[in-house]
Structure formats: structure tokens, C-alpha cells
């Protein structure tokens, strides 16, 4: 139910290196030694060596120009072999659901100055997740739901699986695994390059949801989407290990029903013939880790965790101590923390001690006994880099300069010497500097964040951050953007922006806070106050109790938090006009908008809901069952939290917007909501966008039309300006 998948991680990275393991984030293609990076510049691939920014062409435009063509192929992304003699080029990409995960691949042989297309006998833009074998002699990829390997010396391709269909999915995933677990790339080369481990998703028993296309033909036609709804069994999932030489697959004997359990994470343990994987049960409140020995054909449960609400899929497994230990992330002590766990699971050590949450892993520097991660112990709207000792004996240390309040991100080189540091806040436009990370200094003062900030003019009308405590004793963080000519002695209309579910934060201290891209014009200039707050359940660093109190309470607890906070603000600030209170949101925020309008009509007078889940029983099983529990034996919590249950209470003004081609939150939700409103004789406005997806972005003029529709309705029903 996410409007964007900002945190979609491309499955699990297989990380290697005895002393330093690095989560490659921030889009930097670091060199193997960590002393520089590769980038695509001017149609060629170059290396930049730090700290002097020495530039060297690695792959020229001529090498990137295919035979009998004049222009170099456009490079979407690329990867180099460990020895740097070959590059795998990804181009001509096509979208699969949300991501451009299909395309064409070419190998640029730097030594022999030769460009060769991989899988050239396959349909154009059909290859997925191609990657070199560890020795760089082969490339494996997925096409047509089968896994292939191609020998670069002979050009001969071999099918490693042959039963792939749109329902029997080898080496990649179905819609719901991608959407809710962030799983895209579904196969992993073994460290010795002799085999490949891959997921097989059996969706043959999953029903199609039929969308209808009324505009692209005189006769309408159905667009089927394989989609497991709440209460429906998931796809069966298993892990196979296929031998490259024989194309024979052996299936890992993972205990448990392969339908009623998920496997969201799997990777090879570096330099071994063993695989580690995470299994989550259907309710996602029990997590088990297994280690499989591929040679001995054995599998052992090494770790188990249970929770009263839900457990998230692991981000990745970082191996330490000669692959005898790994880093495990869990909230079992009430905060999101890192542990180091022995390979047999019998010993564990808490690394990040204290009453704070880690947000994201940045670097594990085993050589220097240090782990770097993003956190914000004192302000949930912001994000900073911290470090502590990897052995669990250190104290929490802030790395980011405290003189730069706001939101930071770092991409750190594998050797820990250099980094790209990015910074922004509600008052600071995004700026980036290259750092000598070991010394904690920018490479040059001219390119430093400090120098760049000196050239920025602060906004005249700053976003104000606040805290509000409701009558239930719940403290919410929020921001407020006031009109440009604000007069505290007058009353202004207020528009609340809400999401409200566990997939997104809205009240962050980032550039763009206080801006509404759906408004055609300038809200502050037109005389609106704009507010957003994060309720309990929002994924902010306030501890497990805060985040997981929403379990089985979506549509109730989050809605009450927002409404009671709004009630408190209206009572506290006389400049907020109680008669002109509006709310809007998209996806989960659309659902919250509907529930606020229906459940608290005495507070909210106008609502604009986009692509909302009106009935929680229509959404996918992984997301909804994770946060609401399975609907067995009762659907009471689902019904209680669904907007259609409360639609009869509509008093104010409602604009409902949805794309009929939404494969995420189906247009079915609009029809169900319409029926309920009509039955109760509730007048509202509807804007349907034919064949548009969840983002409502396709088609000429679409986003402009959406903004005009949004703005016209808001101005008519919640008039702007002071009174």
C-alpha cells in the first residue's frame, strides 16, 4: 500500500571480503580496492581515483558502440569483473511493475576491445539480473522465467531451468514478493562458480485479478495480474541449487510447508559451499534461520525468533571472523539493534547497546572493530551517521557533525577511507561532498558542504517542526508550513498531509517538507497552513512499542492518533480555522484520509483520497497479514479498520481519485467505496484515470490534470486565505 517503494532493496547482496563488508548504498560503484569509483560520463565509463579525482577512461565510446551502429549504447548501469578486464552493460530497459528490471545486456571486453551481446537469441529487453560468474568467464541471467548461463569464450548459452512460465517463476519473483519483501533478483552464483542457487516461486494456484482496459481497443479486454489477496494462500516457494555442468537442480530440504512459509532472504556464505536463508511463517511473527550444506545435502536450523506482532525480513547477512559469525538485525529487545551471532546460532553479542534504533547499516569495518550505521536517538525526524565497536564493548559515537541538523546519508568505500556524504533538511537544499572518511574531512573545501551552504539563501518562509501530545498521552512529531503573509491574529484554512501506516514516514526533516506537489500553485502564497504528523505505527526511530502498537489496529489506532493530535492543535492555535480543516493522502494515506473523514467528521470537513484501500480484505496477503494478522479465524480487525465500514458517516466534502489500471491497490476499492456511499445517499466527487497505475503518472497531461483537479476541489471546499 505504498505510494513509492523508496526502500526497495534489490534482494540480498552477497558480500565478500575478510576484513570489510559493505552494504553498497547510495549508487556509488566503488572500485574493488575502495580508492575510487566508476561512473558513466559523456557516453563512456570512467574511473575516478580519490583523493585527487584523477580520471581515466575505462570503456570508451567506441568500445560501447555496437557493430554496424553509429552511437554508443546508452548505459543504464554496469558491473565489472574483479580483475577489471570485462564489464557487463545494462541497457534498453523495460518496466516490470515498479522497476525497470528487464533489458538487454552486453559484455565489453576491455582487453580485446570487443563488445558482445548476451542472450542475443532471446527477445529484446527480456533479460533480467545478469551477473558475471566469480571468475568472470560466464554470465548468468533470467529470461522468460528461466535461468540461463552463457560461456563468454564460446558464446554458447545453456538453459539451467526449462519449466519457467508466468506462473512457475525461476530466478526472480512474483508481484507480491517484489512489492512487499523487496525481492527482485532471485539467483546467486556460488563462490566457486560451479553452481547457482535460485528461488522458484510456484504461483500456479494464485488467482488472477482482472483489470479492464477500455481505451486501447474498440473492444475492451482484461489485463490479468497474479495477485494473492488477504486470506488467500501465498505462492509456494523453494530454493534450488543447479549444477552448471549438468543443469541438474537439487532442492534444499527447508523444513515446513512451502506455501505457509516465506523465504524472503537467501545467500551463499562467502568462500563456502553453504547457504544461509531466512524463513518467515505465514503470520510473519516467527523467523527462522537455516544453514544448508549443499555438498552434504543437509540443512540445519540455527536461530529462531518469535514476536507478538511481526518480524521484518533481514536486510542482509554480513559475515565476520572468517565466516564464523554474522550480523543479525532484530527488534527483540524493544529497539532495532545489531547482534553478532555465531554460525551455529549458539552465541550472540549485542553490538548496538542502548535505548535507540539503528535505521540503516552503512559500513562494517572488521579490521578496525567498528560498525557504522544511521540513527537518530534524540530526534525521530532526522538521520545521522553513528559508530560503535563491532565487539559490543563500545559506546555510541556520533560521526556526522552536530552543526548540520537534518537528514544525512553516506556511501562509504569498502576500505573505509572515502565517502560521499549527502545532506539536506527542510531549510537546506540537497548538497553533497566527497570526504576523506578516515580523517573526517572533505577532500576539498571548495566542494565541501560548508562552502556550498554558504552560497545558499535560507528560505524566507521556513517549515516549523513541533511536537503535540494528545489526550491519550501520545506525543507526535510534525511540521507546519504557514502562509507567506502569516498573521497570528487571523484564521487560516489548514490542510493535513497523512500516510499513517507502517510503510512510510511523512514528518521528516528533509528538503521538500511543507511542499505539496499535488497543488497547482503555491499553498503558502495562497494562504493555506500545511501540516503533517507521524502517528504510532509510522516507521520512525522511536522504539518497537511505538512502531508495532499499530498491529491489528490499522484504520483505528493511527486514525485516532491523527485525529486527537489535530484536535489538540485546533484547541492550541487560534489561527487554525476549525471550519476549514482538510486532509489528503495517497495509497495508505488515502485510506487514512477516508477514515479520518468518516470517523471524525466533526474535525475534518474536506478530504482528498488517492488510490486508497477502502476494504482491507482486498489488499495483498503479505502486507496486510503482516500488520493485521491473518484473517483466521476472524476478519473483525480488517472490517473495523476499513473505510467502507465507516463510509455511512460521511458529512463533509470528499474527492476520491483512482487509476483503473492500478495493479497494487485495485480499482475494485473505488467501486466498493462508491457502492457504500451510494447506498447511504452520500454525495461525493470521483475522478477515475483510465489504465493509470498506482502512481497515476502515465499518459500526456495526467499529473497536470490531477493537480488541477486536486486544487480546484480544495479551493472550492476549503477556501484559501485569512479571515
N, C-alpha and C positions, 0 to 999 in steps of 0.2 A: 504494500500500500504506500510505496514511496514515490514521491514526485521525481526524485533523482536518486541515482544509485551512486552517491559520491564515494561511498566506501567500498564499491565493488572491487574486491581484490581478485586478481586472476589466480584463483586456486592457491595451492601452496607452493612456495618456492623451494626447490631442492638446493639447500645451501651447503657449500663445501668450504674447506679451509680449516686447518688445525687451530689457528690462533684467533682468527677473526671471522665471525659470521655476521652478515649484514643483510637486513631487510631492504631490498632495493626500492626505495620510495622516492618520490619527487621527480621522477622522469629523467634522472641522470644515468647515462650509460657509461659507467666508470670503466677505466682500463683495469686489467687484471691486477696490476701492481698497486692501483689506487692513487697513482701520482698524476693522473689526468683523466680525461673523459673524451668520449667520441660524440660527435654531433653532425647533423645533416645541415650543411651550409652551402647555399648557392648551387644546389643540384649535385653536390659531391659530399662524400663523407670524410671528415677531417678529425684528427686528434688534437686536443689542446692539452699541453703539458703544463702542470702547475709547479711553482707559483708564478712563472714568468709568462704564462699564456702563450707559449710557443706553439705555433700552428703548423701542422703537417698534413698534407693530403694523403689519405689512406686509400680511398677509392675515388678515382677521377670521374669526371662527367663522361669521358669516352668509354671507360670500363662499364659504366651504368647504362650505356646506350646499346640496346639490343641490335643484333644483326638486321640489316635492311630497314632500319629506322633512323630518324634524324635527331630525336630528342631523348635525353636520358629518362629512364623510367622514374616516375615520382616515388620517392621513398616515404612510406608511412612509418616504418620502424625497421630496425636491423639488429642483428646479433653477430658477433664474431666468434670464431673458434678460439680455443685457449691459446693456440700458438699464433693467432693473428694472421693466418695465411688465407682465410676464407671468410666471407660474410654472407649471411642469409638475409635477403632483402624482401620485405613485405610490401605489397603494392596492390592497386586496383581493388580496394577493399569494398565489401558489401555488408550491410547491416543484417544481423540476426537478432531479433528482438531489440535490445537496447544497444548492443555493442557491434562495432564493425569487426566481426570475428571471422569472416570469410574473405579470401582474397587469393592473389597469385604470389608465388614465391620464386625468387631467382637466387642462384648462388654465384657470387662474384669471387672468382679465383684470383687472388691478388698476385700470387707468384707467377701464374701462367697468363695473366691478363685476359681472362676468359669469363664470359657471362653465360650461364646456362639456366634455363627454366626448369624448375622442379615440377613433376606431375603434369607435364605438358599435354598428356593424353587425357587428362581429366577436364571436366567443364570449366570454363573461365570463372574465376573468383569462387572456386569451390573448396580450396584447401584451407585447413584450419590448424593453427598452433604448431606449425612446422618448427623443428628444432634439430640441431646437429647432434650426432652421437658424441659421446665423450671424447673420442679420438678424432672427430671431425671427418670421418670417412663416409658417413651416411647421413641422410636426413629422413626423419620420420614425420608423418603428418596424418591428418584425418581428412577424408573426402567421402561424401555420401554415407556418413556414419560408419565408415570402416577405417581401420588403421593401416597405413602403408609405410614401407621403408624403401628408400631409393639409394642404391650404391652410387656414389659420385664418380668412381673410376669407370664403371661400365655403363652407367645411365640406366641400369635395369631396376625396375620397381617391382616390389613384391607386396601382395596383399597379406597382411598378418591376421585380419579378420575378414570374413566374407558374408556374414549374415546380417549386416547392417541395413536398417530401414529407418524411416522416420519414427518408428516406434521401438526398434531394437537398436539402441544408440551405443556405439563403441567409441571410446576415446574422447567423448565430450558429454554434454548433459542435456536434460530436458528443460523446459521453460522454468519450472519451479525450483530446481536445483540452482540454476543460474541466478534467478531473481532473489531467492531467499538465503542461499548459502554462499553466493558469490563464486560459484563453481563454473568455470568455462573450459579451461584446458584440462582434459581428462586423461592424459597419459604421461608417464615418466620413464625416461631412459634409466636402466640400471647403471651403477657406477662403472661396471666393466664393459658396458656397451653390448652385451650379449643377449639381453632381453629387454622387454618393455612391460611395465605394469600399467594397467589401464582399467578405468571404470567401464562397466557395462550397465546401462540403465534400460530395464525392460518395461516399457510403457504400453505394452500391448493391451493391457486391461484398463488403461486410463481412458475415460470418455472424452470425446471432443466437445468443446464448447463451440457452437456455431455462431459466428458473427455474419452479418449480411452486408453485402456491397450492392448498393442501389444506384451507383453513379457511373461505374466504369463500363457498363454494358446496357443495352436496351432491356435485356432480361437480367433481373437480379440474380446473384449467386452467393453461395455460402463460402465463408472463409473459416475453415476449422482450425481450432487451437487445442492441442492436447493439454488439458488443464485439470489437475486434481483439486476438487473443491473440498471445503471443510467436511470432515466426516467420511470422505472417500479414501480408500486405501491409496498409499503412495505407490510410485513405481518400484518394482523390485530392483535391488542394487547389489552388485557383486564386483569383486576385484579379480582380474585375471592377470597372469604373467605369461607373456607369449615369448617363445624362443625365436630369435631372429633367424636362425639357420633352418629350423623345421616348420616354423609358423604354427607350432602346437601350443595351445593355451592350457595352462594349469590354473585352476581356480582356487583362491585362498579359502580355506575352510573356516570362515569367520562364523563364530557361534551366533545363534539367534536367527529369528525369522528375517529373511532378507527383504520382506515387504514392510514389516512393522518396525524396522530399524533403518536409520540413515547412516551413510558413510560420507560425511562431508569433507574429510581430510585424509590424505594418504601421501606418503613419500618414502623413498629409499633412505635408509640410514647410511650416511656417507661411508664410502670405502668398505661396504659390506654387501652380503647377499641377503640382507634383511630389510623388511618393510615395516614401518610403523603406521598405524591408521587409527582414526577416532571413529567410534560408533556412537550414535545418539539414538535412544529409543524413540518411539512414535511421539510420546509426550514431550520429548526433549528436556526431561528433567533427570536423566541418568546418562552419564558419559562414561564410556569405557575405552581404554587404550590397549591395543593389541600389537605385539611384535610377531611377525611371521618370518620364519626362516625358509626361504624359497628352495634352497638345496635339500634340506631335510624334510620339507613339506610339513612343517609344524607351525602352530600358531598358539601364542600364549597371552592371556590377559595379564597386563602388568599394572594397571591402575584403574580405579573406579571412583566415580564421584556422583553423589546424589544431591538434589536440591528440591526445595519445596515449591519453586516456581519453574525457572528454566535455566539451562546451561547453554552458552553460546559455543559455536564451532570454534576450534582453535584457529589462530591466525597462521601460525607456522611452528615447526619444531626446530629449535636451534640446538645443535649438538656441541657438547663440551667434553673436556677431559678425555681426549682420544676416543670420542663417541661412546663414552661410558655413562654420560649424563645428558639430559636435555632440559631446556627451559619450557616450563608449563605455565599457562596463564589461567587463573581461576579467581572467582569471587567468593570462595567458600568461607573466608574469614570476615566477610562483611565489606570488603573492598576489593577492587580489581588489582591483583598483585601477580608478580612473577615468582615462581619457585624453580629451583633446580632439582630435578628428580633423577634418581639412578635408573639405569636401563631396565632393571628388574622391578622397578617401582617400589622397592622396599625402603628407600631412604629419600627424604625430601628436605630441602632447606629453603626457608622463606628468604627471598632476596630483597624485596622492596618492603621493608618494615615500616608501619605507621598507618595512621588514620587518613589515608589519601588513596586516590585511584590513579593507576597508570592509564594513560589514554592510548598510547601507541608506542611501539618499540622503534628505536632509531638505530642503535648500534650495540653489538656485543663485542667488546674488546677483551678477549680472554687473556691475551698476553699481559695486559696491564690491570687485570682483575677488575674491570669496570663495565658497567652496563649503562647505556644512555636511553632515555625514554621521555616522552611528552607527558606532562602532568600539569595540574593547577590546583594545589592543595587549598588555596585560600580564596579563589575566585573562579566559579564554575563557568563564567562567560569567556574566560581567556585560556591560553595554552602556551606553555613554556617548556624548554628543554631542561631536564634534570639528569643527575647521575648518582650512582651509588656503587658500592663494592659488589662484585659478582658473587663473592663468597657469603654474602648476607651479613657481614660484620661491619658494614659501613653506615654512615649517616646519609640522609638525603641532602644533596647539594644542588643548588640552582646554577645552571650554566648560562642561561640567557641573561643578559644584563637587565637588572630590575628597572633601569631607567627607560625601558621600552615596553610600557604596558600594552597588552593587546594579545594578538594571536600570532604565533610563530610556527615555522616548520623548517626542518633541516633535512638535507640529503647529504649524508656523511660518507666519505670514501671508505672502501673496505679496510684500508690500513689505519684509519682514524686520523690522518694528517690534514685532510682538507674537507671542506663542506660548502655547500650552497645554502645560505641562510635567507629565508624569506620572512617578511614581517608586514603586518597590516593591522589596522584597528578601525573602529568606527570613525576616527578622525584622521587616519593615516592611510593614504593610498598605498597599494602594494608596492614594496621595494624589495630588492634582492641584492645580496652581496656575496662575493666569494671570500672564503675565510681560510687562513691558516688555523685549522681547527685545534691542533695540538697547542698552539700558542694563544688561542682565543682572540685573534686579531684579524681584521680584514687584510686581504692581500695588498690592496692599495687604499689609501684614504680617499682618493678621488672616486673610487667605486664603492665606498663604504655606505652603509645605511645612514650613518651620522651625517655624511656630506649630502646624501640625497634628501634627507629630511630637512636640511637647512634650506633647500630650494623649494620645498612645498609650502603653500599657503594654507593655514588651517581653515576648515570650513567655517563660514560665518554663523551657520545655524547648526550647532553640534547636537548629536544624539545624546540624550541623558540616560544614564543607567540608574536603576533604582531597585530596591527590594521592597516587597509588600508581604505582610503577614495576614493571613485570612483568619476568620473567626474560628476555624478549625485548628489554628496554631501552625499552619503550613506556610513557610517562607518561600516565595517565588522570586527569581531574578527576572528582570525585564528591562526593556529600553523604551524610551519615549522620544518621538520627534515632534517638536512643537511648530506651529506656523512661523513663518519668517517675521511677521509683524506682531508677534505674540503680545497680548495684553492680559495680565493675570486677573484683571477686573472684569473681563468679558467671558462669555461661554462659547466653547468651540465643539464642533462635532468630533467624535473620536471613532477611529477605525482600528479594530484589533486584528492582527495577523496571527493565526494559530495553526499549529500542526497537532501537537498533543499526544502523539503515540510514540512507542519506543524506537522508532527508526530515524528520528531527526530532531535536531536542536534548532530553535529559531532565535533565541535571545543571546546570541554570541556577539562578542566584541570584535566584529570584523568590518572591513570596508563594505559598504552597501547596506549595513544596518540602518533602518529608517527609510530606505528607498522601497518603492513599490513599482515593480516593472509591469504590473498589470494596469497601472493607472496611466491614462493618456494625458500627460501633463505633469504638473508639479504640485503634489499634495500640500507641501508646506506653503507654497506660494498661494494656493487656492484657499488656505485656511482650515486644513484638517490637522488634527492631532493623530499621530500614528503610533500604535503601541503593540509590542509583542512580549509574551511571558512564557517561560518554560515551567510546566506543571510537573507533578510527580509522574514518574514513568519516562520522562524525557531522558535521552542518553547523555547525561551530563555527569561530570566527576563529583558527585555528592554522596557516594556510597551505595551499596547494594540495596539497602532498605528503601532509599529514595527511588531508585530505578525500578525495583521489582514490586513495589507496592501496587502497581497497576495490574498485576497478574489477576486474570479473570475479572477485571474491572474496567476494561476499555469501554468507553462510552458512558461511564458513570463517574469514577474517581477523577479522571483527567478533566472531565467536563465540570465537575463541582469545583475543582481547584481553580480553573479558569474563571468560572462564574463568581466565586467568592472573592477572588482577587480583584475582579472588575468591580464588584460591589464595594469593596474597600476603597479602591481608587476613586470611585464616584463620590463616596462619602468624604474622602480626604481632600480632594482637589475641586474647589468650587468652579474652576474654569472648564471642567468637563461637563458637557451638556447631557444630562440624563435622558433627554428626549431625542437625542441624535447619537445613538450608540449602534455601530455596525460591526460586523465581524466577517472575515473571509479566510479561506484556506483551500488547499488543493490536496487531493488524494486523502490520506489520513486526516489532513487539515480540513478537507471538505466534509468529512464525516463529523469532525468536531464542530464545524460551523453549523451543520444541520442540528446536531444535538444541543448546542448552546441556544440556538434559535427556538427549538421545540421545547426543551426542558426548562429554560429560563426566559420565557417571553416577556417577563416584567423588566428584564435587564436589557436584552438585545432586541432592537427594533427592526434591524435590517441585516440580511445575511446573503453572501455570495459564495456558493459552494461549487467547487470544480472537481469533477471526476471522483466523486465520493463513493465510499462503500455505504450504501443505505441499509443493507442487510448483511451482517457479518457472516451469515451462513453461505454467502455466495463467493467468499474470497478463498484464496488458495490455502491448502491444509498446513503447509509448513509454517507460514507466517502466523495465521490466525490461531492454530492449535498451540504454537509456541507460547503465545501471550495470553491465551484464553483457556488453555487446557483442551483436551479432546472433548467433543460434544457427546461423550458417552459417560454416564447413562442419561445425562440431561443437557438440553440446549438452553436452559434458563438464562445463563450468563450472557450468551450470544444474543438472545431475544431482548433481554433487558437493556443491553448496551447499543442496540441497533437503532438508528434514526427513524426507521419506518414505524417502530413501536410507539414513538412519541410524536409522529407527524400530525396527529389529530389535534395537537396543542398549538399549532402554528397560529400566531396572531399578527406578527409583523410582516415585513416585505422579504420575499425570497426570490433570488435568481439562481436557477440551477443550470449548470453548464457541463456537458459531457461529450466526448467523441464517440461516435458509434463504432469505430474500429479499435477501441481500447482493448488490447489483449491482456491487460493487467487487471484493472477494475472494470469489469464488463458493463456495457451499456444496459444490461439487464437490471442493474441497480437503479438506473434512471426510470425504467419502466415500472419497477416495483414501487418506487417512491411516488411516481405520478399517480398510480392506481390508488395508493393510500391517501394522497392529498385530495384526489377527485372524490373518493368515497366519502371523505369528511367535509366536502364542499369548501376546500381551502384554495383560494386564488393565489397563483404564483406565476412567475415567468420562467420560461425554459429556452435554452439555446443549445441546440444539438449541432455538432460538427461532423458531417458525413465522412466516414472512413478515417478520421483522425485517431491517432493512438493516444496513449495516456498523457503524452506531452502536449497534445493539441498543437503541433508545430508544422505539420505537413500542409503543403498547398500554398499557393500565392495569396498573400494578404491575410493569412489566417491569424497570426499573432496580433497584427494591427487591428483586425476586426474584433478579436477577443478583448483587447484593451479598450477599444471604443465602446463595446457593449458593457463591459465592467464599469467604466467611468460614467457612462450615461445613466445606468441604473443607480449607481451610488449617489450621483448628484441629484437625481430626481427624488430619491427616497431618504437620503441623509444629506440634506443641502449643506454646501460648504460655507465657511465664513463665520466671523464673530457675531455674537448677538449681545 
